[in-house]
Every structure is written in C-alpha cells, then in structure tokens.
C-alpha cells in the first residue's frame, strides 16, 4: 500500500509541475517586442528591414532608442522602445504567424506619451480590428499599460500601431514625434481544460500528502 501511495504521490507531483510549467512558460509570439534589436544607443532611424519583426508602412524607416531619450523611465526593466511617429504619423506593424484559429491570446504592451510632442493618439489594431486607442497630451510623459484578450481568426494576423493627429496639431508643433511603445507581447491563454487538469493535479497531490500524514500518525 505504501508503495502505491509513493507512486501516486510521485505521478501527481510530476503532472502538477508539468502543467504549471506549461501554463507559466507561455511563448511570446511577437518578435522583438522590446525593440532592443538592433542595439542603437540613444536612438536611431533605421530603414525598413533593419528592425527585426517590424515594418513602417507610412515611411521607409523606423525609429527606436533608449527610453531616456524620449523623456521616459525604464518600464519594468525595459529600457528601449519604438517611437511610432519617427517623422510623421507612423504605421508600424508586424505579421504574427503560428496562431491557432479560435484560440484566445493575451495581447499586451505599454504606451508612453512624450512631452513637447503635441497632442496626438495611436490606434492599435489586430487582424484589421481596432483593439485600443491611446492618447497623449504632448505635455506629460508616463507609461500606460494595456492588455486585452483576442481570438485568432486566421493562422497569421497583422498587429499594427498607427499614429494619428488628435487635435489638429501641425508638423511645426512637433507632432512629427511621439507615441512610444514597448513591452509588446502576444501569448496563448491556457484553455479551461488545462487549468482544470492542473487543479486536479494539485488536489491529488494534497490528498496524497494528507493520507501519508494520517498513516504516519497512526503508526507512531
């Protein structure tokens, strides 16, 4: 009986740990979501194809750099970011592949305004659908986190950050820079069945431990 209990205990523990590991080690499907590649120092305006994963449809280049350059502090250890408006209202996007149709995914990023950048905004779209709109007053500089759950409708979808003129500002009012983005992530949301299996695994582990304790007390 003791041998059976040990086998149950070991199997339950392995299952619980494996399920917990798979739930916590979700893979980020976004390439270069922190815009840390390539390393550019203060900032750089790079031609399309030079920033892994990303393309700017509005211009033939993308601007990335250190967050301090844009009047912002590092966000949770991330000290690099994209400036969507490198010279005009940018439309920076990435095609994300490897999606499962019908699967839920958690999309998250952080948005930063830039002081003296002029009033402006940014639309975030996924698969051609707007999922969020951020706005900056062009005076205050701070990060705003955003996350939402989306459902894939195709095996690949386009994630896009598109700047726009929020209050009729002109290029001469520095509207040509701003809309900072970093920490972009897209991860699969564990299915309810996975969570249920993990809870059963932990429950079985707890039950096995309780039985073991009772038997130890009974024989003491």
Secondary structure, 3 states (H helix, E strand, C coil): CHHHHHHHHHHHHHHHHHHHHHHHCCCCCCCCCCCCCCCCCCEEEEECCCCCCCEECCCCEEEEEEHHHHCCCCECCECEEEEEECCCCCEEEEEECCCCCCCEEEEEEEEECCCCCCCEEEEEEECCEEEEEEEECCCCCCEEEEEEEEECCCCCEEEEEEEEECCCCCHHHCCCCEEEEEEEEEEECCCHHHHHHHHHHHHHHHHHHHHHHHHHHHHC
